[in-house]
Amino acid sequence: MIDLSNVPVIDNHVHPWRASSAQLEPEQLAIDMAFSEAVVTSVRTEFLPAADLQESLRLFRRTSISTRVLLHDLARFLGVEDTWEAVTAARNREAGQDYRAYTTRLFSDVGLVGLMMDEGGSRPRVTPDDLEQIQPATVRRVARTDNFIRDLLPQHDSWAPFLQAYDGELHAAVDEGKTIAFKSVIAYRSGLDIQPTAEDAARASFERTRGGSEVEQKPWRDFLFCRAMDVARERDIWFHIHAAVGDPDIQFQKSNPGQLWPLLHSERFRRNRTLLVHGGWPWVSEAAVMVSLLPNLYMDVSEGAIFGLGNLNQRILEALEAAPYSKVLYAADSSIPEGLWVVAKRYKRALGQVLGELAGEGMLTLDEAYEAGRMILHDNAAMMYGL
């Protein structure tokens, strides 16, 4: 096993949390780690009435491997009985006294020094400066282009002013100074089979489907995705794409990263610096092969890390099966400090085990194995984003 305990960590994909989370209910801690519960309750359109879901969600929360890991590891860290009531009371006392000191204690334990923050869809937006007030790591913004569409659509009923405002939001995000990437969740809206669309066709689609379903809006949403890719390339920032499973309102059959191959392989976009967020989970091998073939394509391990804690070693091997370890980034995909802590803790251990086994088989020297671990956990992101 390669000891990676002292390696600093940059988390390539986190969601923000607010100062109010210094006080949580027991179920709020568990929900962040329980994939079934988190995704069913986070949909924009209610999947089923909340009352109908409660029994199932309690079962999800109680029997999720990731949730049990958080409970047991956090109980040991806080020195209390491993019940949600005892753990929550202990963390609330400590966080309530000084939230930043509490998150500093957590992050110091795993060496977490940088957060690439996907701002999510919450309003008002949490800024990097907001998040840096309540935890010690450096924060950079990953600006969601879908939020620009969401916010601008009610304001404009014609194409020209809408597009002008969208372009303005893209450039303003870069000009803000802490934005290192745009992010798209078009996999939720109309799928990853994105077709470059002429502006005339996009305009006609907008005028016809502005008030329709997102799937019906595909032509002009594809146009805006490509527009954002162009701006990212011109402004020299990264482009992150959700390429994995997700909430029940995702276009599941069109979320495999392989759907992106024609677009990313095209001459127009092959110079874009692009990252597959969530590493294609559960299609990790497909994502890794794409990363190995396209020089400017990278992947992170989020979602499959936080919700797949019981199978981390296999996920790491799938990523390293084809992708160079210089193109794989660590990420947790959590939105509470305890989630960031426990995933980094467990991932370091699993990564050390996998790299130790590869060294034991003579595939890597011990020095190369340690270098691979450090690159995945820290150095790749530091180089990519100039941190």
C-alpha positions in Angstrom: 0.0 0.0 0.0 1.3 3.5 -0.9 1.0 5.9 2.0 -0.8 9.0 0.6 -1.9 10.4 4.0 0.3 13.5 3.7 -0.5 14.3 0.1 -2.6 17.6 -0.2 -5.9 17.3 -1.9 -7.7 19.5 -4.5 -11.3 18.5 -4.9 -12.3 19.1 -8.5 -16.1 19.0 -8.0 -17.9 20.2 -4.9 -21.2 21.9 -4.3 -21.4 24.9 -1.9 -23.0 25.0 1.5 -24.1 27.9 3.6 -23.1 29.1 7.1 -26.6 28.0 8.3 -25.4 24.3 7.9 -23.4 24.7 11.1 -26.6 23.3 12.6 -28.0 20.2 10.9 -30.6 17.5 11.7 -29.4 13.9 11.8 -31.1 13.0 8.5 -29.4 16.0 6.7 -26.0 14.5 7.4 -27.1 11.1 6.0 -28.9 12.4 2.9 -25.7 13.9 1.4 -24.2 10.4 1.2 -27.4 8.4 0.2 -27.6 8.4 -3.6 -31.1 7.1 -3.8 -32.4 9.7 -1.4 -30.4 12.6 -2.6 -31.3 12.3 -6.2 -35.0 11.6 -5.7 -35.5 14.6 -3.5 -33.4 17.1 -5.5 -35.5 16.9 -8.7 -36.9 20.2 -10.0 -40.3 18.5 -10.7 -41.6 16.3 -7.9 -41.0 12.6 -8.7 -43.6 11.3 -6.3 -45.5 13.1 -3.4 -43.1 13.5 -0.5 -45.4 11.5 1.8 -45.3 8.5 -0.5 -41.5 8.5 -0.4 -40.8 8.7 3.3 -40.7 5.0 4.0 -38.5 4.2 1.0 -36.1 7.1 1.8 -35.6 6.1 5.4 -34.7 2.6 4.1 -32.3 4.1 1.6 -30.7 6.2 4.3 -30.3 3.3 6.7 -28.9 0.8 4.2 -26.6 2.9 2.1 -23.0 1.8 2.4 -21.8 5.4 1.9 -24.1 6.6 4.7 -22.9 3.9 7.1 -19.2 4.8 6.3 -19.9 8.5 7.1 -21.6 7.6 10.4 -18.9 5.2 11.6 -15.9 7.4 10.5 -17.4 10.6 11.9 -18.2 8.9 15.2 -14.6 7.9 15.5 -13.4 11.3 14.5 -15.6 13.1 17.1 -15.1 10.4 19.8 -18.8 9.6 20.3 -21.1 6.7 20.0 -21.9 5.8 16.3 -25.5 6.9 16.2 -26.8 9.7 14.1 -28.1 11.5 17.2 -24.7 11.4 19.0 -22.7 12.3 15.9 -25.0 15.2 14.9 -25.1 16.6 18.5 -21.3 16.5 18.7 -20.7 18.1 15.3 -23.4 20.8 16.0 -21.7 21.7 19.2 -18.3 22.1 17.6 -19.5 23.8 14.5 -21.8 26.0 16.5 -18.9 27.3 18.5 -16.7 28.1 15.5 -17.8 26.7 12.1 -14.6 27.6 10.3 -12.5 26.0 13.1 -14.5 22.9 12.8 -14.2 22.6 9.0 -10.5 23.4 9.3 -10.1 20.5 11.7 -11.9 18.2 9.2 -9.9 19.4 6.2 -6.6 19.4 7.9 -7.1 15.7 8.8 -7.2 14.8 5.0 -5.1 17.7 3.6 -7.9 19.3 1.7 -6.5 22.6 0.3 -8.6 23.5 -2.8 -12.2 23.3 -3.9 -13.5 23.7 -7.4 -17.1 24.8 -6.7 -19.9 23.9 -9.0 -22.3 26.6 -7.9 -25.3 24.3 -8.4 -28.8 25.7 -8.9 -29.5 27.3 -5.5 -30.5 30.9 -5.2 -29.1 33.2 -4.1 -25.8 32.0 -5.5 -23.0 31.1 -3.1 -19.8 32.8 -4.2 -16.2 31.6 -3.7 -15.8 34.4 -1.2 -18.9 33.2 0.7 -17.5 29.7 1.0 -14.1 30.8 2.0 -15.6 32.5 5.0 -16.6 29.2 6.6 -13.8 26.8 5.5 -10.0 27.1 5.0 -9.5 25.8 1.4 -9.0 27.9 -1.7 -12.2 28.1 -3.7 -12.6 28.6 -7.5 -15.9 29.0 -9.3 -17.3 26.6 -11.9 -20.1 28.7 -13.5 -23.2 26.8 -14.6 -24.3 27.9 -18.0 -27.7 26.3 -17.5 -28.3 28.8 -14.7 -27.9 31.6 -17.1 -30.5 30.1 -19.4 -32.9 29.5 -16.4 -32.6 33.1 -15.2 -32.7 34.8 -18.6 -35.5 32.9 -20.2 -38.3 34.6 -18.2 -36.8 38.0 -19.1 -36.7 37.7 -22.8 -39.3 36.5 -25.3 -37.3 37.1 -28.4 -34.0 35.5 -29.5 -31.7 38.4 -30.2 -31.8 40.0 -26.7 -31.8 36.6 -25.1 -28.7 35.6 -26.9 -27.0 38.9 -26.2 -27.7 38.6 -22.5 -26.5 35.0 -22.5 -23.2 36.0 -24.1 -22.9 38.8 -21.5 -23.3 36.3 -18.6 -20.6 34.1 -20.0 -18.1 36.8 -20.3 -19.0 38.4 -17.0 -18.4 35.1 -15.3 -14.9 34.9 -16.7 -14.3 38.6 -15.9 -15.2 37.9 -12.3 -11.7 36.6 -11.8 -12.2 33.3 -9.9 -14.0 31.3 -12.6 -11.9 28.4 -13.8 -14.5 26.6 -15.9 -18.0 26.7 -17.3 -20.2 23.7 -16.4 -23.2 22.2 -18.3 -25.8 19.8 -17.1 -27.4 19.5 -20.5 -27.5 15.8 -19.9 -30.5 16.6 -17.7 -32.2 18.9 -20.1 -31.9 17.3 -23.6 -29.1 14.8 -23.5 -25.4 14.6 -24.5 -26.1 13.8 -28.1 -25.4 17.5 -28.9 -25.8 18.6 -32.5 -24.0 21.9 -33.6 -26.9 24.0 -34.8 -27.0 27.0 -37.1 -28.2 30.2 -35.5 -31.2 30.5 -37.8 -32.4 27.1 -36.8 -31.7 27.9 -33.1 -33.8 31.1 -33.4 -36.7 29.3 -35.1 -36.6 26.6 -32.4 -36.5 29.2 -29.7 -39.5 31.0 -31.1 -41.4 27.8 -31.4 -40.5 26.0 -28.2 -39.6 28.7 -25.7 -42.4 27.7 -23.4 -42.2 24.0 -24.2 -40.4 21.0 -22.6 -36.6 21.0 -22.5 -36.4 18.0 -24.8 -38.4 20.0 -27.4 -35.9 22.9 -26.9 -33.0 20.7 -27.9 -31.9 22.7 -31.1 -31.5 26.0 -29.3 -30.1 24.5 -26.1 -27.5 22.6 -28.3 -26.6 25.9 -29.9 -26.1 27.6 -26.6 -24.0 24.7 -25.3 -21.7 25.1 -28.4 -21.7 28.9 -27.9 -20.4 28.4 -24.4 -17.8 26.0 -25.6 -16.6 28.6 -28.0 -16.3 31.3 -25.4 -14.5 28.9 -23.0 -11.9 28.2 -25.7 -11.5 31.9 -26.6 -11.2 33.0 -23.0 -8.9 30.1 -22.1 -10.9 28.4 -19.4 -12.1 24.8 -19.0 -15.4 23.3 -19.8 -16.9 20.8 -17.4 -19.7 18.5 -18.7 -22.0 16.4 -16.5 -21.5 13.0 -18.1 -23.0 10.3 -15.8 -26.2 9.2 -14.2 -28.1 11.6 -11.9 -31.5 12.6 -10.7 -34.7 10.9 -12.1 -35.3 13.8 -14.5 -32.0 13.2 -16.3 -32.1 11.9 -19.9 -30.6 8.6 -18.7 -30.3 6.9 -22.1 -28.4 10.0 -23.4 -26.0 10.5 -20.4 -23.3 8.0 -21.4 -20.1 10.1 -22.2 -19.9 8.2 -25.5 -22.7 10.4 -26.8 -20.2 13.3 -26.7 -17.7 11.7 -29.0 -18.7 13.3 -32.3 -18.8 16.7 -30.8 -15.5 16.5 -28.9 -13.8 14.9 -31.8 -14.9 17.6 -34.2 -12.4 20.1 -35.5 -14.4 22.9 -34.0 -14.0 21.6 -30.4 -11.0 19.4 -30.3 -8.9 22.3 -28.9 -11.3 22.9 -26.0 -10.0 21.9 -22.6 -12.8 19.7 -21.5 -13.5 17.6 -18.4 -16.0 14.8 -17.9 -17.5 15.5 -14.5 -18.3 12.3 -12.6 -16.0 10.3 -14.9 -19.0 8.9 -16.8 -20.1 6.8 -13.8 -21.2 4.1 -14.1 -19.7 4.1 -17.7 -16.3 4.8 -16.3 -14.4 2.6 -18.7 -16.0 4.3 -21.7 -15.0 7.7 -20.3 -11.4 6.5 -19.6 -11.1 5.3 -23.2 -12.3 8.7 -24.6 -9.9 10.5 -22.3 -7.0 8.3 -23.6 -7.9 9.2 -27.2 -8.7 12.9 -27.1 -5.7 15.0 -26.1 -7.6 17.8 -24.4 -10.2 15.6 -22.6 -9.9 14.8 -18.9 -12.1 13.2 -16.2 -12.7 13.4 -12.5 -13.9 10.6 -10.2 -16.8 12.4 -8.5 -20.2 10.9 -7.9 -18.8 7.4 -8.3 -16.6 8.2 -5.3 -19.1 9.5 -2.9 -22.0 7.2 -3.8 -19.7 4.2 -4.7 -17.5 4.0 -1.6 -18.0 0.3 -1.5 -16.4 -0.1 -4.9 -13.7 2.6 -5.0 -10.8 0.2 -5.9 -12.6 -1.0 -8.9 -13.6 2.5 -10.1 -9.9 3.6 -9.8 -8.8 0.6 -11.8 -11.4 1.4 -14.4 -10.2 4.9 -14.8 -6.5 3.8 -14.9 -7.3 1.0 -17.3 -7.0 3.4 -20.3 -6.6 7.0 -19.0 -3.2 8.3 -18.2 -3.0 9.2 -14.5 -2.0 12.7 -15.6 -5.6 13.2 -16.9 -7.6 11.8 -13.9 -8.6 14.2 -11.1 -9.9 13.5 -7.6 -13.3 14.8 -6.7 -16.0 14.0 -4.1 -19.3 15.7 -5.3 -20.4 16.5 -1.8 -22.2 19.6 -0.5 -21.3 19.3 3.3 -17.9 19.5 4.8 -18.2 16.0 6.4 -18.9 14.5 3.0 -15.8 16.2 1.5 -13.8 14.9 4.5 -14.9 11.3 4.5 -14.7 10.8 0.7 -11.1 12.2 0.6 -10.2 10.0 3.6 -11.6 6.8 2.0 -10.4 7.6 -1.5 -6.8 8.2 -0.3 -6.8 4.8 1.3 -8.3 3.0 -1.8 -6.0 4.8 -4.2 -3.0 3.8 -2.0 -4.1 0.2 -2.1 -4.6 0.1 -5.8 -1.3 1.8 -6.6 0.5 -0.4 -4.1 -0.9 -3.5 -5.9 0.2 -2.1 -9.2 3.7 -1.6 -7.8 3.6 -5.0 -6.3 2.9 -6.4 -9.7 5.9 -4.5 -11.1 3.7 -2.3 -13.3 4.9 0.9 -11.4 7.9 1.6 -9.3 7.2 2.8 -5.8 8.2 6.3 -6.7 5.9 6.2 -9.8 3.0 4.9 -7.7 3.4 7.7 -5.2 3.7 10.2 -8.1 0.5 8.9 -9.6 -1.3 9.3 -6.3 -0.1 12.8 -5.8 -1.0 13.8 -9.4 -4.6 12.5 -9.1 -5.2 14.0 -5.7 -3.5 17.4 -6.2 -1.0 18.1 -8.9 -3.2 17.6 -12.0 -5.8 20.1 -10.8 -3.1 22.5 -9.6 -1.5 22.5 -13.1 -4.8 22.7 -15.0 -6.2 25.7 -13.1 -2.9 27.4 -12.3 -3.4 27.1 -8.5 
